[in-house]
Each structure stands twice: as structure tokens, then as C-alpha cells.
């Protein structure tokens, strides 16, 4: 794994950019734990200060330091993405592996359920759930809710890979040797789709962050929890654009754009690496 990351970092500028930016944001998320202020509290610093040495990005109209607020927002948004992606990956892997390998009636029933999750209008359902659970909608709860609805497309993708793998000779050998279904899909098939899982995980994190920003801008999340979306929400509520408080509104917007761009470049780089022709070119460059 480390060898793959090293090769991609050296040979693919997109991966190098995405990995560097993501590592930087992870460091910021860790540093945010040492914030000198309570990021949920209002009026902890003077309001509407311009950037200075004491407050590098200034302060907002609700009395919060924008720099520390942004650092806490990065931490919570990444945490939300990880929680939702982890839950959806577990579901997608289990469904994809078992459905692809078992086939028959089991496969048809599971695919009907999967297709139901694909075609249902997801956004209105998330709005409804967010409205009902708004009082208790912390990052963990929101991550679980989004994760439970974000697995269907990738489950179908994993299933298509398993349909190919189960026709290969090593699968027949495993069956004839007496291995059970669970052992076959976990030891024989799962390693082949790990790179694909990595690529789809990054795409899922992008989707989760975008969904959180959308829900927060509509006021349908816990607005006291610092996230990229809630920072944009409060900036818009206090007319940051009309008052030309660009340090307040542009900070979360730029963070959102750079983070999604970095994740997208990581995803495309890994997806291309999955192509055997790309790996062959990288080997020839060594």
C-alpha cells in the first residue's frame, strides 16, 4: 500500500496535490482540538474585527474567531464524511460481495432492494429525516443517516466485479476445496476490489460533504456545530456578502472548493491507477 502511494505521489501530480491538501486539512483538524475558544459559544471575541495578528482571519458578527471556527468546521466535516463513508462502504461491500457470488433468487431480491435505494428521491427524504431529528442531529447521527442511504450505486459496482471473479479458476478451486461462502468472498474476492473500494470511498466523502453543506444552508442541521455548511449558513444569515465581510463568507467557500477538488483529484488518480495500462506505464518510467 505504501509503495502504491509513493509511486502515485511521484508520478501523478493530481494525486500529489490531492494527497498534500488532504494531509494539510487532517493536520488542521487535529490542531483544532487545541482551540482557545469554545467554537459553539457566541461572543467569545469582539465582533466584526478585520484580520489581524491576534485574529488572522478576523471575527464574525456572532463573536467567533473565523480561523479557529474554520479549523473546527474542517474537523467536523471530515469526521462526518468518514462516518458516513464507513457505514455505506460496509453495506455496499457486504451486499455487493454476497449478491454477486450467491446469484439466483438471493441476487434478484437484493438487487430489487438496491435499485429501490437508487431510484428513490434521496434529497427530500434526507430533508424530512433532518427535520424530524433536528434537535439531536449531531455529526454522528447525521453521518449514520447519510451513510444508510449512500451505498446502493457502489454495491452494484462491487457486484459487477464479483460476477466476473466468481467465473475464474481460483474461485472454482476454492469451492472444490470446501471453503464456505464467507471465506471465499472475504479471502478470495475482497482483496481484488480493495482499490475500487478506496476510489468509491473518496467519491462518497465528496457526496457526503456536499450533502451536509446543502442541508446546513437550508438550516436543516445542528447549526451550533461548526461545519463548512453551518459557516456558510451564518455568513448568509448575517448578510456577510452585502456588508462585504469577505473574510467571513469566502473562508468556508474556499475551504469547500479546495477540499472537494483535492478529493476529486485523488479519486480520478486512483481510478486511472486501477487501469492495468496506467500501471504498466508507471513501471516503465521507473
C-alpha positions as CSV (number, residue, x, y, z in Angstrom):
1,X,0.0,0.0,0.0
2,X,2.8,2.5,0.9
3,X,4.6,1.6,-2.3
4,X,1.5,2.4,-4.3
5,X,1.1,5.7,-2.5
6,X,4.8,6.5,-3.1
7,X,4.5,5.7,-6.8
8,X,1.4,7.7,-7.3
9,X,2.8,10.7,-5.4
10,X,5.9,10.7,-7.6
11,X,4.3,10.1,-10.9
12,X,0.8,11.7,-10.8
13,X,0.6,15.4,-10.0
14,X,-3.1,15.1,-9.3
15,X,-2.5,12.6,-6.6
16,X,0.3,14.6,-5.2
17,X,-1.9,17.7,-5.0
18,X,-4.9,15.9,-3.6
19,X,-2.9,13.9,-1.0
20,X,-1.0,17.0,0.1
21,X,-4.1,19.1,0.6
22,X,-5.9,16.3,2.4
23,X,-3.0,15.8,4.7
24,X,-2.9,19.5,5.4
25,X,-6.6,19.5,6.3
26,X,-6.2,16.5,8.5
27,X,-3.4,18.3,10.4
28,X,-5.6,21.4,10.7
29,X,-8.4,19.1,12.1
30,X,-6.1,17.8,14.7
31,X,-4.8,21.3,15.7
32,X,-8.4,22.5,16.1
33,X,-8.7,20.3,19.3
34,X,-6.5,22.9,21.0
35,X,-8.7,25.9,20.1
36,X,-8.6,28.6,22.8
37,X,-12.3,29.3,22.4
38,X,-15.5,27.2,22.6
39,X,-16.5,27.1,18.9
40,X,-20.1,26.5,19.8
41,X,-20.4,29.6,22.0
42,X,-21.2,33.1,20.7
43,X,-19.5,36.4,21.7
44,X,-16.2,34.8,22.8
45,X,-14.3,37.5,21.0
46,X,-15.2,41.1,19.8
47,X,-17.5,41.1,16.8
48,X,-16.7,42.0,13.2
49,X,-12.9,42.6,13.5
50,X,-10.8,42.7,10.4
51,X,-7.9,40.3,10.0
52,X,-5.0,41.0,12.4
53,X,-2.2,39.2,14.1
54,X,-4.4,38.2,17.0
55,X,-7.2,37.1,14.7
56,X,-5.6,36.2,11.3
57,X,-9.0,35.8,9.5
58,X,-10.9,38.3,11.6
59,X,-14.0,37.6,13.6
60,X,-17.7,37.3,12.6
61,X,-20.9,39.0,13.6
62,X,-21.7,36.4,16.3
63,X,-18.4,37.0,18.1
64,X,-16.3,34.0,16.9
65,X,-12.8,33.8,15.6
66,X,-13.1,32.8,11.9
67,X,-9.8,31.0,11.7
68,X,-10.5,28.7,14.7
69,X,-14.1,28.3,13.6
70,X,-12.9,27.2,10.1
71,X,-10.5,24.7,11.7
72,X,-13.2,23.2,13.8
73,X,-15.5,23.1,10.7
74,X,-12.9,21.2,8.7
75,X,-12.6,18.6,11.6
76,X,-16.3,18.1,11.8
77,X,-16.9,17.9,8.1
78,X,-14.1,15.4,7.7
79,X,-15.5,13.4,10.6
80,X,-19.0,13.4,9.1
81,X,-17.5,12.2,5.7
82,X,-15.6,9.4,7.4
83,X,-18.5,8.2,9.4
84,X,-21.0,8.2,6.5
85,X,-18.5,6.7,4.1
86,X,-17.5,3.9,6.5
87,X,-21.2,2.9,7.1
88,X,-22.0,3.0,3.4
89,X,-18.9,1.1,2.5
90,X,-19.7,-1.8,4.9
91,X,-23.2,-2.1,3.5
92,X,-22.1,-1.8,-0.1
93,X,-19.3,-4.4,0.3
94,X,-21.5,-6.9,2.1
95,X,-24.3,-6.5,-0.4
96,X,-22.1,-6.5,-3.5
97,X,-20.0,-9.5,-2.4
98,X,-22.8,-11.7,-1.4
99,X,-25.2,-10.7,-4.2
100,X,-22.6,-11.2,-6.9
101,X,-21.4,-14.5,-5.5
102,X,-24.6,-16.2,-4.5
103,X,-26.6,-15.2,-7.6
104,X,-30.1,-16.7,-8.2
105,X,-33.1,-15.7,-6.2
106,X,-31.0,-14.1,-3.5
107,X,-29.3,-11.8,-6.0
108,X,-32.6,-10.8,-7.6
109,X,-34.2,-9.9,-4.3
110,X,-31.2,-7.9,-3.1
111,X,-30.9,-6.1,-6.4
112,X,-34.5,-5.1,-6.2
113,X,-33.8,-3.6,-2.8
114,X,-30.7,-1.9,-4.1
115,X,-32.4,-0.4,-7.1
116,X,-35.1,0.9,-4.8
117,X,-32.5,2.9,-2.9
118,X,-31.1,4.1,-6.2
119,X,-34.4,5.4,-7.6
120,X,-36.0,6.9,-4.5
121,X,-35.7,10.7,-4.3
122,X,-33.0,10.8,-1.7
123,X,-32.7,14.5,-1.1
124,X,-36.4,15.1,0.0
125,X,-36.1,12.0,2.3
126,X,-32.9,13.4,3.9
127,X,-34.7,16.8,4.4
128,X,-37.6,15.0,6.1
129,X,-35.3,13.0,8.4
130,X,-33.2,16.0,9.2
131,X,-36.3,18.0,10.1
132,X,-37.6,15.2,12.4
133,X,-34.2,14.6,14.1
134,X,-33.0,18.2,14.1
135,X,-32.8,18.6,17.8
136,X,-30.5,15.6,18.1
137,X,-28.8,15.9,14.8
138,X,-25.1,15.8,15.7
139,X,-22.3,14.7,13.4
140,X,-22.6,11.0,14.4
141,X,-26.3,10.9,13.8
142,X,-26.2,12.8,10.6
143,X,-23.3,10.6,9.4
144,X,-25.3,7.4,10.1
145,X,-28.4,8.8,8.4
146,X,-26.5,9.8,5.2
147,X,-24.4,6.6,5.3
148,X,-27.6,4.4,5.3
149,X,-28.6,6.0,2.0
150,X,-25.3,6.2,0.2
151,X,-24.4,2.6,-0.6
152,X,-26.6,1.4,-3.4
153,X,-24.7,2.6,-6.5
154,X,-21.4,1.2,-5.2
155,X,-23.0,-2.1,-4.2
156,X,-23.9,-2.6,-7.8
157,X,-20.4,-1.7,-8.9
158,X,-18.9,-4.2,-6.5
159,X,-21.4,-6.9,-7.6
160,X,-20.4,-6.5,-11.2
161,X,-16.7,-7.2,-10.2
162,X,-17.7,-10.2,-8.2
163,X,-19.7,-11.6,-11.1
164,X,-16.5,-11.7,-13.1
165,X,-14.3,-13.0,-10.3
166,X,-16.6,-15.9,-9.5
167,X,-16.2,-17.3,-13.0
168,X,-12.4,-17.5,-12.7
169,X,-10.4,-20.6,-12.0
170,X,-9.2,-19.7,-8.5
171,X,-12.9,-19.4,-7.3
172,X,-13.7,-22.8,-8.6
173,X,-10.6,-24.2,-6.9
174,X,-11.7,-22.6,-3.6
175,X,-15.2,-24.1,-4.0
176,X,-13.9,-27.6,-4.7
177,X,-11.5,-27.3,-1.7
178,X,-14.6,-26.9,0.6
179,X,-14.4,-23.2,1.5
180,X,-17.6,-21.7,2.8
181,X,-19.2,-18.7,1.1
182,X,-18.0,-16.2,3.8
183,X,-14.4,-17.5,3.5
184,X,-14.4,-17.3,-0.3
185,X,-15.8,-13.7,-0.6
186,X,-13.5,-12.4,2.2
187,X,-10.3,-14.1,1.4
188,X,-10.5,-14.7,-2.4
189,X,-12.7,-11.9,-3.7
190,X,-12.4,-8.9,-1.3
191,X,-8.7,-8.2,-2.0
192,X,-9.4,-7.7,-5.7
193,X,-11.9,-4.9,-5.0
194,X,-10.0,-3.1,-2.3
195,X,-8.6,-0.4,-4.8
196,X,-12.1,0.1,-6.1
197,X,-13.4,0.5,-2.6
198,X,-10.8,3.2,-2.0
199,X,-11.8,5.1,-5.1
200,X,-15.5,4.9,-4.3
201,X,-14.9,5.9,-0.7
202,X,-13.4,9.2,-1.8
203,X,-16.3,9.8,-4.1
204,X,-18.7,9.1,-1.3
205,X,-16.9,11.5,1.0
206,X,-17.3,14.2,-1.6
207,X,-21.0,13.5,-1.9
208,X,-21.4,13.5,1.9
209,X,-19.7,16.8,2.3
210,X,-21.8,18.3,-0.4
211,X,-25.0,17.0,1.1
212,X,-24.0,18.4,4.5
213,X,-23.4,21.8,3.0
214,X,-26.7,21.7,1.3
215,X,-28.7,20.7,4.4
216,X,-26.9,23.3,6.5
217,X,-27.5,26.1,4.1
218,X,-31.2,25.2,4.3
219,X,-31.0,25.4,8.1
220,X,-31.7,21.6,8.5
221,X,-28.7,20.6,10.5
222,X,-27.5,21.3,14.0
223,X,-26.5,24.9,13.4
224,X,-24.5,25.2,16.6
225,X,-22.0,22.6,15.4
226,X,-19.2,24.2,13.3
227,X,-19.1,22.7,9.8
228,X,-18.4,24.1,6.4
229,X,-22.1,24.3,5.7
230,X,-23.1,26.0,9.0
231,X,-20.3,28.6,8.5
232,X,-21.8,29.5,5.1
233,X,-25.3,29.5,6.7
234,X,-24.4,32.0,9.4
235,X,-22.5,34.2,7.0
236,X,-25.5,34.4,4.7
237,X,-27.9,35.0,7.7
238,X,-25.9,38.0,8.8
239,X,-25.6,39.4,5.3
240,X,-21.8,39.0,5.0
241,X,-22.0,39.5,1.2
242,X,-23.9,42.7,1.4
243,X,-21.8,44.0,4.2
244,X,-18.7,43.0,2.2
245,X,-17.3,40.9,5.0
246,X,-15.4,38.7,2.5
247,X,-13.2,37.1,5.1
248,X,-16.3,35.5,6.7
249,X,-18.1,34.2,3.6
250,X,-15.1,33.3,1.5
251,X,-13.3,31.3,4.1
252,X,-15.8,28.3,4.2
253,X,-16.4,28.6,0.4
254,X,-12.7,28.4,-0.5
255,X,-12.2,25.5,2.0
256,X,-15.1,23.6,0.5
257,X,-13.9,24.1,-3.1
258,X,-10.3,23.2,-2.3
259,X,-11.3,20.2,-0.3
260,X,-13.7,18.8,-2.9
261,X,-11.1,19.5,-5.7
262,X,-8.4,17.6,-3.7
263,X,-10.7,14.6,-3.1
264,X,-11.8,14.6,-6.7
265,X,-8.2,14.6,-8.0
266,X,-7.4,11.7,-5.6
267,X,-10.4,9.8,-6.9
268,X,-9.5,10.3,-10.5
269,X,-5.9,9.4,-9.9
270,X,-6.7,6.2,-8.1
271,X,-9.3,5.3,-10.7
272,X,-6.8,5.6,-13.5
273,X,-4.3,3.6,-11.5
274,X,-6.8,0.7,-11.5
275,X,-6.4,0.6,-15.3
276,X,-3.6,-2.0,-16.0
277,X,-2.3,0.1,-18.8
278,X,-1.6,3.0,-16.5
279,X,0.3,0.8,-14.0
280,X,2.4,-0.6,-16.9
281,X,3.3,3.0,-17.9
282,X,4.4,3.8,-14.4
283,X,6.5,0.6,-14.2
284,X,8.3,1.7,-17.5
285,X,9.1,5.1,-16.0
286,X,11.0,3.6,-13.1
